[in-house]
Amino acid sequence: MQLRIFTEPQQGATYDDQLAVARATEELGFDAFFRSDHFLAMGGDGLPGPTESWVTLAGLARETSRIRLGTLVSSATFRHPGVLAIQVAQVDQMSGGRVELGLGTGWFEQEHAAYGIPFPPRRFGMLEEQLEVVTGLWRTPVGETYTHEGPLYTLTDSPALPKPVQRSPLDPSRAGVPIVVGGNGPVRTPALAARYASDFNLSFPELGTVEEKFANVRRALDEVGREASSLTLSVALVLAVGSDEAAFRRRAAAIGREPDELREHGLAGTTQEVVDRLGWLSSLGATRVYLQVLDLHDLDHLAHVAQEIAPHLP
């Protein structure tokens, strides 16, 4: 099972804070550093203010050497797909081919209002067309042009440059980066993942629904004739673990969460409790877990997972 570190910098983190976590992620043997893509704190003052996700990942691309880097998830409302394709391809080049793109509809209306970003009421079609445009630009052969005319976006004779370093996981003959698609819908989101994604992610699901939601995406894969093994099934959950009950409760208090609530909804409790929950997720088919780390200054938390939990996972 792959363990990835997932941060929420809009809650109050500088670039240097994120760099320290990314370096620890790399040094401790985790698979990847991911970050949210938000412009407004969800509780608290968010000082010193938000950091732009792809600017941050560009910096981290030059200051790390092994870990994969990505967003969970970028909002389709924030960037035109042509601009997004350029940004992601450039950061992929800067990292030597270590970038992944998580893309979703966006949901936090207040952050759009705060920064003057339009927030249309229906956004799933926007997400679907953005995925078509971004991947279409990347897979267009060098020397050819890309044209798209859709309900929301029109691109005419684009040179479709630059290209990512990586090859598309779904078509290795073409350029592309791994794409993460996730959500709780029973039909449309699994269908979108089956068409575009290499990682289908459930972010903070009710744990009792994980098996059903994984079954939904397996059905979607079957409907398009795609092998189930070609899609990684992943879960993102809040992390709060301690070597004993007292250490766990200190970490729960540090992020303002109740211990019982964390145990019910996250990867939380003592070391063995978290090992057991990760083993259970593995039994349902999850092969990757994004550990939502909310206290970015507690690097010992990451070390504990790397040294005391990771060695016991399948």
C-alpha positions as CSV (number, residue, x, y, z in Angstrom):
1,M,0.0,0.0,0.0
2,Q,1.3,3.4,-1.0
3,L,1.1,6.2,1.6
4,R,1.0,9.8,0.4
5,I,1.1,13.0,2.4
6,F,-1.7,15.4,1.8
7,T,-1.7,18.9,3.1
8,E,-4.2,21.8,3.5
9,P,-2.0,24.9,3.2
10,Q,-5.0,27.3,3.0
11,Q,-5.4,26.8,6.7
12,G,-2.2,28.7,7.3
13,A,1.1,27.7,5.8
14,T,3.9,29.4,4.0
15,Y,5.9,28.0,1.1
16,D,8.7,27.2,3.6
17,D,6.3,25.2,5.8
18,Q,5.2,23.1,2.8
19,L,8.8,22.7,1.7
20,A,9.7,21.3,5.2
21,V,6.9,18.8,4.9
22,A,7.8,17.8,1.3
23,R,11.4,17.2,2.3
24,A,10.3,15.1,5.3
25,T,8.0,13.2,2.9
26,E,10.9,12.4,0.7
27,E,13.4,11.6,3.4
28,L,10.9,9.3,5.3
29,G,10.1,7.2,2.2
30,F,6.5,8.3,1.5
31,D,5.4,8.0,-2.1
32,A,4.1,11.6,-2.7
33,F,3.4,15.1,-1.4
34,F,0.0,16.4,-2.4
35,R,-1.8,19.6,-1.5
36,S,-5.3,21.0,-1.7
37,D,-6.1,23.8,-4.1
38,H,-8.0,26.4,-2.1
39,F,-7.8,30.2,-1.6
40,L,-9.7,30.6,1.7
41,A,-9.3,29.0,5.1
42,M,-12.2,26.8,6.4
43,G,-12.1,28.1,9.9
44,G,-9.4,30.2,11.5
45,D,-7.7,33.2,10.0
46,G,-5.5,31.3,7.5
47,L,-2.5,33.6,8.1
48,P,-0.3,34.3,6.3
49,G,-2.7,33.7,3.5
50,P,-3.1,31.1,0.7
51,T,-0.4,29.9,-1.6
52,E,-1.2,29.0,-5.2
53,S,-1.0,25.3,-5.7
54,W,0.8,25.1,-9.0
55,V,3.3,27.9,-8.1
56,T,4.1,25.9,-5.0
57,L,4.5,22.6,-6.8
58,A,6.8,24.2,-9.3
59,G,9.0,25.3,-6.4
60,L,8.9,21.9,-4.8
61,A,9.7,20.3,-8.1
62,R,13.1,21.9,-8.0
63,E,13.7,21.2,-4.3
64,T,12.9,17.5,-4.2
65,S,14.1,14.6,-6.3
66,R,12.0,11.5,-5.8
67,I,8.5,12.1,-4.5
68,R,5.5,12.6,-6.8
69,L,3.7,15.9,-6.6
70,G,0.1,16.8,-7.2
71,T,-3.2,18.4,-6.2
72,L,-6.1,16.8,-4.5
73,V,-7.8,18.4,-6.2
74,S,-7.6,21.4,-8.5
75,S,-10.9,23.1,-9.1
76,A,-12.1,23.3,-12.7
77,T,-13.5,26.8,-11.9
78,F,-10.0,28.3,-11.2
79,R,-8.2,27.9,-14.5
80,H,-9.0,27.8,-18.2
81,P,-8.1,24.3,-19.4
82,G,-5.6,25.6,-21.9
83,V,-3.7,27.4,-19.1
84,L,-3.9,24.5,-16.8
85,A,-2.5,22.2,-19.4
86,I,0.5,24.5,-19.8
87,Q,1.0,24.8,-16.1
88,V,0.9,21.1,-15.4
89,A,3.2,20.2,-18.3
90,Q,5.7,22.8,-17.2
91,V,5.8,21.6,-13.6
92,D,6.1,18.0,-14.9
93,Q,9.2,19.1,-16.9
94,M,10.6,20.9,-13.9
95,S,10.2,17.8,-11.8
96,G,11.6,15.3,-14.3
97,G,8.2,13.7,-14.7
98,R,6.8,13.4,-11.2
99,V,3.5,15.3,-11.4
100,E,-0.1,14.1,-11.1
101,L,-3.2,16.2,-11.7
102,G,-6.2,15.9,-9.5
103,L,-9.1,17.7,-11.0
104,G,-12.6,18.3,-9.6
105,T,-15.7,20.5,-9.9
106,G,-14.9,22.8,-7.0
107,W,-17.3,23.2,-4.1
108,F,-16.4,26.0,-1.8
109,E,-18.5,28.9,-3.0
110,Q,-17.2,31.4,-0.4
111,E,-13.7,31.3,-1.7
112,H,-14.9,32.1,-5.2
113,A,-16.8,35.1,-3.9
114,A,-13.8,36.2,-1.8
115,Y,-11.5,36.4,-4.9
116,G,-14.0,37.3,-7.6
117,I,-14.0,33.8,-9.3
118,P,-17.2,32.8,-11.1
119,F,-19.0,29.9,-9.5
120,P,-21.6,28.5,-11.9
121,P,-24.3,26.3,-10.3
122,R,-23.7,23.4,-12.7
123,R,-20.0,22.4,-12.9
124,F,-19.8,18.8,-13.8
125,G,-20.0,19.5,-17.5
126,M,-17.1,22.0,-17.0
127,L,-15.0,19.3,-15.3
128,E,-15.8,16.8,-18.1
129,E,-14.9,19.2,-20.9
130,Q,-11.7,20.4,-19.1
131,L,-10.5,16.8,-18.9
132,E,-11.2,16.4,-22.6
133,V,-9.3,19.6,-23.5
134,V,-6.3,19.1,-21.2
135,T,-5.7,15.5,-22.2
136,G,-6.4,16.4,-25.8
137,L,-3.7,19.1,-25.8
138,W,-1.1,16.7,-24.3
139,R,-1.8,13.8,-26.6
140,T,-1.7,15.9,-29.8
141,P,1.6,14.9,-31.6
142,V,4.3,17.5,-31.8
143,G,4.0,19.4,-35.1
144,E,0.2,19.0,-35.2
145,T,-2.4,21.3,-33.9
146,Y,-5.4,20.8,-31.6
147,T,-8.9,22.2,-32.2
148,H,-11.8,21.9,-29.9
149,E,-15.3,23.4,-30.0
150,G,-17.5,22.5,-27.0
151,P,-20.2,24.0,-24.9
152,L,-17.8,26.0,-22.8
153,Y,-14.4,26.1,-24.5
154,T,-13.2,26.8,-28.0
155,L,-9.5,26.2,-29.0
156,T,-8.5,26.8,-32.5
157,D,-5.3,25.5,-34.1
158,S,-3.4,25.3,-30.8
159,P,0.2,24.1,-31.1
160,A,-0.6,22.1,-28.0
161,L,2.7,22.9,-26.3
162,P,4.5,22.3,-24.0
163,K,4.2,18.5,-23.5
164,P,4.6,16.7,-20.2
165,V,7.7,14.6,-19.7
166,Q,5.6,11.6,-18.8
167,R,3.6,9.3,-21.1
168,S,-0.1,8.9,-20.6
169,P,-0.9,5.9,-18.3
170,L,-3.9,5.2,-20.6
171,D,-2.0,5.5,-23.8
172,P,1.8,5.3,-23.5
173,S,2.3,6.3,-27.1
174,R,1.1,9.8,-26.1
175,A,2.2,12.5,-23.7
176,G,0.3,12.9,-20.5
177,V,0.3,12.8,-16.7
178,P,-1.6,10.5,-14.3
179,I,-5.0,12.0,-13.5
180,V,-6.9,11.7,-10.2
181,V,-10.7,11.8,-10.3
182,G,-12.8,11.4,-7.3
183,G,-16.2,12.0,-5.8
184,N,-19.2,10.4,-4.2
185,G,-21.6,10.2,-7.1
186,P,-22.7,6.7,-8.0
187,V,-22.7,7.0,-11.8
188,R,-21.3,10.1,-13.4
189,T,-18.0,10.4,-11.4
190,P,-17.1,6.7,-11.8
191,A,-17.8,7.0,-15.5
192,L,-15.5,10.0,-15.8
193,A,-12.8,8.1,-13.8
194,A,-13.1,5.1,-16.1
195,R,-12.5,7.4,-19.1
196,Y,-9.7,9.6,-17.9
197,A,-8.2,8.6,-14.5
198,S,-5.4,6.5,-13.3
199,D,-6.5,7.0,-9.7
200,F,-10.0,7.0,-8.4
201,N,-10.1,8.7,-5.0
202,L,-12.7,8.8,-2.2
203,S,-12.0,11.9,-0.2
204,F,-13.2,11.7,3.4
205,P,-15.9,9.1,2.7
206,E,-18.2,7.6,5.3
207,L,-16.2,4.5,5.9
208,G,-19.2,2.2,5.6
209,T,-19.7,3.4,2.0
210,V,-16.2,2.7,0.7
211,E,-16.9,-0.9,-0.5
212,E,-20.0,0.3,-2.4
213,K,-18.3,3.2,-4.0
214,F,-15.4,1.1,-5.2
215,A,-17.9,-1.4,-6.7
216,N,-19.5,1.5,-8.6
217,V,-16.2,2.4,-10.3
218,R,-15.4,-1.2,-11.1
219,R,-18.8,-1.4,-12.9
220,A,-17.9,1.7,-14.8
221,L,-14.6,0.2,-15.9
222,D,-16.4,-2.9,-17.0
223,E,-18.8,-0.9,-19.1
224,V,-16.1,0.7,-21.1
225,G,-14.0,-2.5,-21.4
226,R,-11.2,-1.3,-19.2
227,E,-9.2,-3.7,-16.9
228,A,-10.0,-3.0,-13.3
229,S,-6.2,-3.4,-12.5
230,S,-5.5,-0.3,-14.6
231,L,-7.1,2.0,-12.1
232,T,-5.7,2.7,-8.6
233,L,-8.4,2.9,-5.9
234,S,-7.5,5.3,-3.2
235,V,-8.9,7.0,-0.1
236,A,-8.0,10.3,1.6
237,L,-8.5,10.4,5.4
238,V,-7.5,12.7,8.2
239,L,-4.5,11.4,10.1
240,A,-4.0,11.6,13.9
241,V,-2.0,8.8,15.4
242,G,0.1,8.4,18.6
243,S,2.2,5.7,20.1
244,D,-0.3,5.6,23.0
245,E,-3.7,7.1,23.9
246,A,-2.2,10.2,25.5
247,A,0.0,11.0,22.4
248,F,-3.1,10.5,20.1
249,R,-5.2,12.8,22.2
250,R,-2.5,15.5,22.1
251,R,-2.5,15.3,18.3
252,A,-6.2,15.5,18.1
253,A,-6.3,18.6,20.4
254,A,-3.6,20.2,18.2
255,I,-5.9,20.1,15.2
256,G,-9.0,21.0,17.1
257,R,-10.8,17.7,16.6
258,E,-12.5,15.4,19.1
259,P,-10.8,12.0,19.5
260,D,-14.0,9.9,19.2
261,E,-15.0,11.8,16.0
262,L,-11.5,11.2,14.5
263,R,-11.7,7.5,15.3
264,E,-15.0,7.2,13.5
265,H,-14.1,9.1,10.4
266,G,-10.3,9.0,10.0
267,L,-7.0,7.2,10.4
268,A,-6.9,7.9,14.1
269,G,-6.0,6.4,17.4
270,T,-3.1,4.4,18.5
271,T,-0.5,2.8,16.2
272,Q,-2.2,-0.6,16.0
273,E,-5.7,1.0,15.4
274,V,-4.3,2.8,12.4
275,V,-2.5,-0.3,11.1
276,D,-5.8,-2.2,11.4
277,R,-7.8,0.4,9.6
278,L,-5.3,0.6,6.7
279,G,-5.4,-3.2,6.5
280,W,-9.2,-3.1,6.3
281,L,-9.0,-0.5,3.5
282,S,-6.6,-2.8,1.7
283,S,-9.0,-5.7,2.0
284,L,-11.6,-3.5,0.1
285,G,-9.2,-2.9,-2.7
286,A,-7.5,0.4,-1.8
287,T,-3.9,0.3,-2.7
288,R,-3.1,4.0,-2.0
289,V,-4.0,6.2,0.9
290,Y,-3.6,10.0,1.2
291,L,-2.9,11.0,4.8
292,Q,-4.4,14.4,5.5
293,V,-1.8,16.1,7.7
294,L,-3.3,19.2,9.3
295,D,-0.5,20.2,11.7
296,L,2.4,20.9,9.3
297,H,4.8,21.6,12.1
298,D,4.5,18.2,13.6
299,L,7.1,16.3,11.5
300,D,7.4,13.7,14.2
301,H,3.9,12.6,13.2
302,L,5.2,11.7,9.8
303,A,8.2,10.0,11.2
304,H,6.0,7.8,13.5
305,V,3.9,6.7,10.5
306,A,7.0,5.9,8.4
307,Q,8.7,4.0,11.2
308,E,5.9,2.3,13.1
309,I,3.0,1.9,10.6
310,A,4.3,1.6,7.1
311,P,6.4,-1.5,7.7
312,H,3.3,-3.4,8.8
313,L,1.2,-2.7,5.7
314,P,0.6,-5.0,2.8
